[in-house]
Amino acid sequence: MKEFPTRFRDHRALSELPWFDLVDGELSLDAAVGPVIDVHTHLALSYVLPDRVDLKRAWPETEHYLPQAAALDLDVYANKNFSKTDLANLEADLVWKSVTRGGMRRTHTLPNLAREMERLGVKSSILLAIDFPVLSDNAGSWLKAAQGDSRFVVFGSVHPYKLGMRRALDRQVALGARGIKVHPAVQSVFPQDPRAMKLYRLCGERRLPVFFHCGPVGIEPALGRAMTQVRHYEKPIAKNPNTTFVLGHSGALQLEAGIRLANEYPNVWLETSSQSLSGVRRLLESAPRDRLLIGSDWPFYHLAVPIAKALIATEGEPELRASVLQKNAERLLGLAAS
């Protein structure tokens, strides 16, 4: 197995890897690699007040939650790279600044994501909205902002306890939603909650994949950690065989449990965001290779981070690399092949 460095003084030092260069000080992917489909991204999330961030505004620099200046270790779970200051800034931006037009989140816009995509050979990004039962409509805002731009595929969000759940789901489908995001920790709902089970059934009837945040990540509140234990996801998967489920983070810190679900249930796909390089290699070794997807969790992390891990892990296996970077996602989402 060819050896590559896995620790870098900052993100731009990923240019030490053979697939990346620095162009005008920014990371760029060799055109011979890719294209890439990133199935796990977000824009600025807004709550309580209507969305106040201009999602179509370009900013000179994206303020990722893990700054590009931060040291980077590819072989740990991604959030282990955060300093205490980074984590405090992240929490503030996602909580009380979510009612403002300021903070780092102001830069989490479509043009900024598109600029990074172009540099890194990403042809399509899946935008995953997250909403509460009331006082938020991220899905509606994102669907309208991305309308007509084929680079972006939007997954809506219908909270299981939203009144008129079926109507809300159909409204988002009419606006172009291609799937539904469910985040038990943020939305404070157990995966096997009866109302959530109804949502999965409705998604299956409409052939909408359900994209779960799956597994504890170690930095969430205790209740969120309890709600995201991988064992809670088996009942929804088993009881809804006609619904496709994507396990975001592949079970996170419970990777082996996520792999087991994918091996036992053909309606389960796994997504790599935040997994360590060793975790990505474990997925390639033990999970169904035709149901593996690459994700970044942008703007938490720069797009180059998961791409670097995937390229290292698939070195010498071009067909596998193409499947993980692009072809599996094309098949799942019915996207045109490049």
DRENGU-554663 format. One line per 2 residues: their letters; for each residue x, y negated, z negated of C-alpha. Coordinates in Angstrom, 1 decimal, m for minus. Each point is the difference from the previous one (the first is absolute). Example, Ala and Ser with C-alpha at 12.3 -4.5 7.8 and 13.67 -1.06 7.14 Angstrom:
BEGIN
as> 12.3/4.5/m7.8  1.4/m3.4/0.7 .
! end
This chain:
BEGIN
mk> 0.0/0.0/0.0  1.4/m3.3/1.0 .
ef> 0.6/m2.4/m2.9  m1.2/m3.6/0.0 .
pt> 0.2/m2.6/m2.7  m3.1/m0.3/m2.2 .
rf> 1.0/m3.0/m2.3  0.2/m3.5/1.4 .
rd> 1.0/m3.3/m1.6  m3.2/m1.6/1.6 .
hr> m2.5/0.9/2.6  1.9/m1.6/2.9 .
al> 2.8/2.4/m0.7  m2.2/2.7/1.5 .
se> 1.7/m1.2/3.2  2.8/2.4/m1.1 .
lp> m2.2/2.8/1.2  0.4/0.9/3.7 .
wf> m3.5/m0.9/1.0  m0.1/m3.6/m1.4 .
dl> 1.6/m3.3/0.9  m0.2/m3.5/m1.3 .
vd> m1.4/m2.5/2.6  0.0/m3.6/m1.1 .
ge> 0.4/1.3/m3.6  m3.0/2.3/0.2 .
ls> m0.2/3.8/0.2  m0.7/1.4/3.4 .
ld> m0.6/3.6/1.1  1.8/1.5/3.0 .
aa> m2.4/0.0/2.9  0.8/3.7/0.7 .
vg> m1.7/0.9/m3.3  m3.8/0.0/m0.4 .
pv> m2.5/m1.2/0.6  m1.3/0.1/m3.5 .
id> m3.5/0.0/m1.4  m0.2/m1.2/m3.6 .
vh> m3.1/1.3/m1.6  0.3/m1.9/m3.4 .
th> 0.0/m3.8/0.0  m1.9/m2.8/m1.7 .
la> m0.6/m3.7/0.5  m0.5/m2.5/m2.8 .
ls> m2.7/1.5/m2.4  m2.5/m2.5/m1.3 .
yv> m2.5/0.4/m2.9  m2.7/m2.0/m1.8 .
lp> 0.1/m3.0/2.3  m0.3/0.3/3.8 .
dr> 3.2/0.7/1.9  2.1/m3.2/m0.1 .
vd> 3.1/1.2/1.8  0.2/m0.8/3.7 .
lk> 0.6/3.5/1.3  0.9/m1.4/3.5 .
ra> 2.7/m2.4/m1.2  3.6/0.8/0.7 .
wp> 2.6/m0.7/m2.7  3.8/m0.2/0.6 .
et> 0.7/2.8/m2.4  m2.1/2.8/m1.6 .
eh> 0.3/0.2/m3.7  m0.1/3.8/m0.6 .
yl> m0.7/1.1/m3.5  3.4/1.8/0.0 .
pq> 2.2/m2.8/1.3  2.3/0.6/2.9 .
aa> 2.8/m1.3/m2.2  m0.6/2.8/m2.5 .
al> 2.4/3.0/m0.1  m1.6/3.1/1.6 .
dl> 0.3/3.7/m0.8  m1.8/2.2/2.5 .
dv> 0.1/3.1/m2.1  m2.2/m1.1/m2.9 .
ya> m3.7/m0.7/m0.1  m0.3/m3.4/1.6 .
nk> m1.2/m1.9/m3.0  3.1/1.0/m1.9 .
nf> 1.7/m2.8/2.0  m2.0/m2.7/m1.7 .
sk> 1.6/m2.1/m2.7  m2.1/m1.1/m3.0 .
td> m0.2/m3.4/1.6  m1.2/1.5/3.3 .
la> m2.7/1.9/m1.8  m1.2/m3.0/m1.9 .
nl> m0.2/m2.0/3.2  m1.9/2.8/1.7 .
ea> m2.5/0.2/m2.8  m0.6/m3.7/m0.1 .
dl> m0.4/m0.2/3.8  m2.5/2.9/0.1 .
vw> m2.0/m1.1/m3.1  m0.5/m3.7/m0.8 .
ks> 1.4/m1.3/3.3  m2.5/2.1/1.9 .
vt> m2.5/m2.9/m0.4  2.3/m2.5/1.5 .
rg> 1.5/m0.8/3.4  3.5/0.0/m1.4 .
gm> 2.6/2.4/m1.3  2.0/2.5/2.0 .
rr> m3.4/1.2/1.4  m0.3/m3.1/2.1 .
th> 2.6/1.6/2.3  m1.7/3.4/0.3 .
tl> m1.7/m0.9/3.3  m0.6/1.6/3.4 .
pn> 2.7/m2.1/1.8  2.6/0.8/m2.7 .
la> m0.8/3.7/0.2  0.0/m0.1/3.8 .
re> 3.5/m1.6/0.1  1.4/2.7/m2.2 .
me> m1.7/2.7/2.0  1.6/m1.4/3.2 .
rl> 3.4/0.1/m1.5  m0.4/3.5/m1.3 .
gv> m1.7/1.7/3.0  m3.3/0.4/m1.8 .
ks> m2.8/0.0/2.7  m2.9/0.4/m2.4 .
si> m0.7/m0.7/m3.6  m2.9/1.3/m2.1 .
ll> m1.4/m2.7/m2.3  m1.4/1.4/m3.2 .
ai> m2.5/m2.3/m1.7  m1.0/0.4/m3.6 .
df> m3.2/m1.4/m1.4  m2.1/m0.1/m3.2 .
pv> m3.8/0.5/m0.2  m0.4/m3.8/m0.1 .
ls> 2.2/m3.1/0.3  2.1/1.2/2.8 .
dn> m0.2/0.6/3.8  3.6/0.7/1.1 .
ag> m1.3/2.5/2.5  m2.3/m2.5/1.7 .
sw> 2.7/m2.7/0.0  2.7/2.3/1.5 .
lk> m2.4/1.6/2.6  m0.9/m3.5/1.3 .
aa> 3.6/m1.2/m0.1  1.4/3.0/1.9 .
qg> m2.8/0.2/2.5  1.2/0.3/3.6 .
ds> 3.7/0.8/m1.0  0.7/3.6/0.9 .
rf> 3.2/0.0/m2.2  m2.2/0.2/m3.1 .
vv> m2.4/2.7/m1.1  m2.1/m0.9/m3.0 .
fg> m1.2/2.4/m2.6  m2.9/m1.5/m1.9 .
sv> m0.8/0.3/m3.7  m3.4/0.7/m1.5 .
hp> 0.0/0.4/m3.8  m2.0/3.1/m1.0 .
yk> m2.0/m2.2/m2.4  m0.9/m2.7/2.5 .
lg> m3.7/m0.4/0.4  m1.1/1.0/3.4 .
mr> 3.1/2.1/0.6  m1.3/1.6/3.2 .
ra> m0.9/m3.4/1.5  3.4/m1.5/m1.0 .
ld> 1.8/3.0/1.6  m2.0/m0.4/3.3 .
rq> 0.6/m3.8/0.0  3.8/0.6/m0.2 .
va> m0.2/2.7/2.7  m1.9/m2.5/2.2 .
lg> 2.9/m2.4/m0.5  2.5/2.6/1.1 .
ar> 1.1/1.9/m3.1  1.7/3.2/0.9 .
gi> 0.2/1.5/m3.5  m0.5/m0.8/m3.7 .
kv> 2.5/m0.6/m2.7  m0.6/1.2/m3.5 .
hp> 2.3/m1.1/m2.8  m1.1/1.6/m3.3 .
av> 2.4/m2.0/m2.2  m0.9/m3.4/1.4 .
qs> m3.7/0.7/0.5  m0.3/1.7/m3.4 .
vf> m1.8/3.1/1.2  1.0/3.6/m0.3 .
pq> 0.4/1.8/3.4  m2.7/2.6/m0.9 .
dp> m2.5/m2.5/m1.3  m3.5/0.9/1.4 .
ra> m0.4/m3.3/1.8  3.4/0.4/1.5 .
mk> m1.0/3.5/1.2  m2.9/m1.5/1.8 .
ly> 2.3/m2.5/1.7  2.3/2.8/1.3 .
rl> m3.0/1.8/1.4  m1.2/m3.1/1.8 .
cg> 3.5/m0.5/1.4  0.1/3.6/1.2 .
er> m3.3/m0.5/1.8  1.4/m3.1/1.8 .
rl> 3.4/1.8/0.7  1.8/m2.6/m2.1 .
pv> 3.2/1.2/m1.7  0.3/m0.9/m3.7 .
ff> 3.4/m1.3/m1.0  0.6/0.6/m3.7 .
hc> 2.6/m1.6/m2.2  1.0/3.3/m1.5 .
gp> 2.1/0.7/m3.1  1.5/m1.9/m2.9 .
vg> 2.8/m2.4/0.9  1.3/m0.8/m3.5 .
ie> m0.6/m3.8/m0.1  m3.8/0.0/m0.1 .
pa> m2.1/m0.5/m3.2  m0.8/3.1/m2.0 .
lg> m3.6/0.3/1.3  1.2/m0.3/3.6 .
ra> 2.5/2.7/m0.6  m2.7/2.3/m1.4 .
mt> m2.3/m0.6/2.9  2.7/0.8/2.6 .
qv> 1.1/3.4/m1.3  0.2/2.2/3.1 .
rh> m2.3/2.7/m1.6  m2.9/m2.5/0.3 .
ye> 0.2/0.0/3.8  m0.6/3.7/0.6 .
kp> m3.8/0.0/m0.6  m0.6/m2.8/2.6 .
ia> 2.2/1.8/2.5  m1.5/3.5/m0.6 .
kn> m3.6/m1.2/0.0  0.3/m2.1/3.1 .
pn> 1.7/2.2/2.6  m1.4/m2.1/2.9 .
tt> 1.7/m3.1/m1.4  3.7/m0.7/0.8 .
fv> 2.0/m1.2/m3.0  3.4/m1.7/0.2 .
lg> 1.9/0.1/m3.3  1.8/m3.2/m0.2 .
hs> 3.5/0.4/m1.6  m0.5/3.8/0.3 .
ga> m0.9/0.2/m3.6  2.6/m2.5/m1.1 .
lq> 1.9/1.3/m3.1  m2.0/3.2/0.3 .
le> 1.3/0.9/3.5  m0.1/3.8/m0.4 .
ag> m3.7/m0.2/m0.9  m0.7/m2.1/3.1 .
ir> 1.9/2.5/2.2  m2.1/2.8/m1.5 .
la> m3.2/m1.7/1.0  1.2/m0.5/3.6 .
ne> 1.0/3.6/0.2  m3.3/1.3/m1.4 .
yp> m2.4/m2.4/1.8  0.1/m0.7/3.8 .
nv> m1.9/m3.3/m0.5  3.0/m1.5/m1.9 .
wl> 2.8/m2.1/1.4  2.9/m1.4/m1.9 .
et> 1.6/m3.5/0.3  3.6/m0.8/m1.0 .
ss> 0.0/m3.5/m1.4  2.1/m0.5/m3.2 .
qs> 1.3/3.6/0.0  3.8/0.3/m0.4 .
ls> 2.1/1.4/2.8  0.1/3.3/m1.9 .
gv> m3.8/m0.1/m0.2  m0.3/m0.6/3.8 .
rr> 2.3/2.9/0.6  m2.1/2.2/m2.3 .
ll> m3.1/m1.0/1.9  1.6/1.0/3.3 .
es> 1.1/3.2/m1.5  m3.2/1.1/m1.7 .
ap> m3.0/m1.9/1.2  m1.8/0.4/3.4 .
rd> 2.2/m2.0/2.3  m2.9/m0.7/2.4 .
rl> m1.8/m1.9/m2.8  2.8/m2.2/m1.2 .
li> m0.2/m3.8/0.4  2.4/m2.9/m0.6 .
gs> m1.1/m3.0/m2.0  1.8/m3.0/m1.5 .
dw> m2.5/m1.6/m2.5  0.9/m3.4/1.5 .
pf> 0.2/m2.7/m1.5  1.2/1.9/m3.1 .
yh> 3.0/1.3/2.1  1.7/m1.0/3.2 .
la> m1.0/2.2/3.0  3.6/1.1/0.5 .
vp> 0.1/1.9/m3.3  m2.3/3.0/0.9 .
ia> 1.3/0.0/3.6  3.5/0.4/m1.3 .
ka> m1.0/3.0/m2.2  m1.9/1.6/2.9 .
li> 2.9/m0.4/2.4  2.5/1.5/m2.5 .
at> m2.2/2.9/m0.8  m0.8/0.8/3.6 .
eg> 3.5/m0.4/1.4  0.7/2.7/2.7 .
ep> m3.7/0.8/0.3  m1.4/m2.4/2.7 .
el> m3.4/1.7/0.4  m0.6/0.0/m3.8 .
ra> 1.1/m3.7/m0.1  m2.5/m0.9/2.7 .
sv> m2.8/1.8/m1.7  0.6/m1.7/m3.4 .
lq> 0.7/m3.4/1.4  m2.9/m0.1/2.5 .
kn> m1.7/3.0/1.5  m1.7/1.3/m3.1 .
ae> m1.6/m3.4/m0.7  m1.1/m0.3/3.6 .
rl> m1.8/3.4/m0.3  m1.6/m0.9/m3.3 .
lg> m1.2/m3.4/1.2  m0.7/0.7/3.6 .
la> 2.6/m2.6/1.1  1.4/0.0/3.5 .
as> 3.4/1.7/0.3  3.0/m2.1/1.0 .
! end
